[in-house]
């Protein structure tokens, strides 16, 4: 079973610092990172900077298409207008089947704002007490969607190249 987690930080550099912690946890075998991406939103900027963390992505990574689409839904689609929003509606419906629904999107939009950052992680096999301990003091807020194997496979199939 995989977990899609979103860790939100109160400053624009928190997610990058957390990425280093996550890499250390993976090296120690305390979590299996299947894929990850960082969002950093500088104060005063109109939109966030996004980056897939290729150095963390393991077997079964979702890939840039997934992250690009998700971040488009989260941060850019409302700015592009109704025509683009309607065009991606069907694909967004597929995400709802795996727990990334309107409520998830709304919650992320409300919390990841200028001056903050977020670390998006698709992981498995986490030793939760050790992972939580590693993030103690980071002032991170964790939002989490648990994905079953079937849900993960369906999510992956939405973004696999044909």
N, C-alpha and C positions, 0 to 999 in steps of 0.2 A: 504494500500500500504506500502511495506517495502522498505527500502533503505539500500544498501550495501555501506558502507563508508570505506575508507582507509585513516587514518590520519598518516602522515609521520612526524617524528621528527628528528632533526639534531643531536641527541645524543642517545646513546644506552639505556638510562633510561627514555626517554621522554614518551614512550608509557605506561610504568607502572605508571607513574605519572598521565597520562591522564586517565588511567583505574580508578583510584581513583576518579577523577573528574566526570567521567561517572557514577560511582556508586552513587555518591552524587546527580547527576542530576536525576537519576532514582528514588532514594528515595524521591525526591521532586516532582515526577510526571511530570517532564519536558521532559522525553523521555522514551520510552518503548524499552528496550534492549532485543532482542530476542536471540541473540547469539553474542559472541565476542571472539577474539583471539589476542594475543600479539606476535609480532616478535621483538626480540632484537638481533642486530648483532654487537657483540663487535669488536672494531678495531683490525685488524690483524687476525681475525678468518676466516676460510675457508667457514663456513656456519653459518646461523643465528640459534638462539634458538627460538623455537616456543612453545606457550602454549595457550590452550583454557581457557577462563576465566569462569569457571563453576559457580562461585559465581554471575555472571551477567546474565547467560543464563536463559531465561524465557521459557514460553510455546512456542513451535514451534521452539526450537533450532535446528540448522542444525546438530550439533554433530561433534564428532572427525573425522569421516570418511570424511566429507566435508572439514574441515580445513586441514586435512592431505593431501588430494588430491590436494587442491588448493595450499598449500605451497610446495608440491612436484613439481607441474607445475611451480611455481614461482621461486623456489630456488634450487631444487635438480635434476629434470629430465634432464636438459642439461648436468649434470655431470654423469648421469647414462648410457648414450649412446643411440643410435638410436633404438635398439630393444625394450627397455622399453618405449621410447617415442612413438613408433608405437603402442605398446600394449595399451596405454592409449588414443590414438587418438580419438576413438569413444566417450569416456566419455568426453574428452575435447570439442568435438563438441557439446555435450549436454549443456555444460556451456556457449558456445557461444550463444545459444538460449536465455539465460537469462542475456546477457550483459557482461559476463566474456569472452571476446574474445581475439584474439591475441594482439590487440591494448592495452587492459587493462593489460594483462600480461606483455607486453613489457614496458609499462609505469611504472608499479610497479617494475620490475627488474631494470630499469634505476635509479629509485629513492631510493629504499631501498637497501643500500649498506653497507659495513663494516663501523662501527662507527655511524650507525643510528638505528632507531627503528620505528615500525609501529603498529597502533591499527586498527584492522579490526572489523567492527561493523555491524551487521544486526539489524536495528532498525525500529521503527514506531512511529508515533505520536509525533515527536519532536517539541518542541516550539523553532523554529530555532533561533530567536533573543536571547533567553536566553541561548541556547546551545552555540551559537557563542560567547556570552559574557563570558561564563565560560571558554572558551578556549583562550580568549584574553591574549596575552603575552606569550603563550606557544611556539610560533614560529613553529606551526604545519602547514603542507601543507595538504589540504583536496583534495582527489580525490574521486569522488562519482559516483556510478551507481545506478540509480533509478530502482526499480523492481516493476512491477505491481503485483497484487495478483496472477494472472495466472502464471507470471514468477516465483514468489516465490514458488508456488506450484510445478511447473515443476522442479525447482532447488532442492527442498526438495525431490521430488520423485526419483531423480537421486541417492540420497544418503541414502534412507530409506532401512533398512535391509529387506531382503525377508523372 
